Amino acid sequence: MSEPTRYSTAPVELPLRWEAAPEPVEGCAGCAALVNVRDRARAGGDMTTVSDCNVFLARHPEGH
């Protein structure tokens, strides 16, 4: 078993990932609804819902 660190360590810095938000599929009502929810969530500062909508849009072939 290792000994715990007894001194302060520098914080870990993770790289930023700037990926473009997924685009809706043309003519898909489900995608259009998700984009509307995402836009309202972004306007309200609810980035968790924005992220959820992006995941569903990116997984379009499996359905949403």
C-alpha positions as CSV (number, residue, x, y, z in Angstrom):
1,M,0.0,0.0,0.0
2,S,1.4,3.4,-0.8
3,E,1.7,6.3,1.6
4,P,-0.7,9.3,1.1
5,T,0.8,12.5,-0.2
6,R,1.5,14.8,2.7
7,Y,2.1,18.0,0.7
8,S,0.2,20.1,-1.7
9,T,0.3,19.1,-5.3
10,A,-0.4,21.2,-8.3
11,P,-3.9,20.9,-9.8
12,V,-4.4,18.7,-12.8
13,E,-5.1,20.7,-16.0
14,L,-7.3,19.0,-18.5
15,P,-7.4,20.1,-22.2
16,L,-10.4,22.0,-23.5
17,R,-12.3,20.2,-26.2
18,W,-14.2,22.5,-28.5
19,E,-16.3,20.3,-30.6
20,A,-19.0,21.6,-32.8
21,A,-22.6,20.9,-31.7
22,P,-24.2,18.1,-33.7
23,E,-26.5,19.3,-36.5
24,P,-30.1,18.0,-36.8
25,V,-31.0,15.6,-39.6
26,E,-33.0,17.4,-42.3
27,G,-36.7,16.6,-42.1
28,C,-36.6,14.8,-38.7
29,A,-39.2,16.0,-36.3
30,G,-37.3,14.4,-33.3
31,C,-34.1,16.4,-34.2
32,A,-36.1,19.6,-34.6
33,A,-37.6,19.1,-31.2
34,L,-34.2,18.4,-29.6
35,V,-32.8,21.6,-31.2
36,N,-35.6,23.6,-29.8
37,V,-35.1,22.2,-26.3
38,R,-31.3,22.7,-26.7
39,D,-31.7,26.4,-27.7
40,R,-34.1,27.1,-24.8
41,A,-31.8,25.4,-22.3
42,R,-28.7,27.3,-23.6
43,A,-30.7,30.6,-23.3
44,G,-31.5,29.7,-19.7
45,G,-28.0,28.6,-18.8
46,D,-28.9,24.9,-18.4
47,M,-25.8,23.4,-19.9
48,T,-26.6,19.9,-18.6
49,T,-29.7,19.8,-20.8
50,V,-27.7,21.3,-23.7
51,S,-25.2,18.4,-23.4
52,D,-27.9,15.8,-23.2
53,C,-29.5,17.1,-26.4
54,N,-26.2,17.1,-28.1
55,V,-25.7,13.4,-27.2
56,F,-29.2,12.5,-28.5
57,L,-28.6,14.4,-31.7
58,A,-25.2,12.7,-32.2
59,R,-26.7,9.3,-31.7
60,H,-29.4,9.9,-34.3
61,P,-29.0,6.5,-36.1
62,E,-29.9,4.7,-32.9
63,G,-33.0,6.8,-32.5
64,H,-34.1,9.5,-30.0
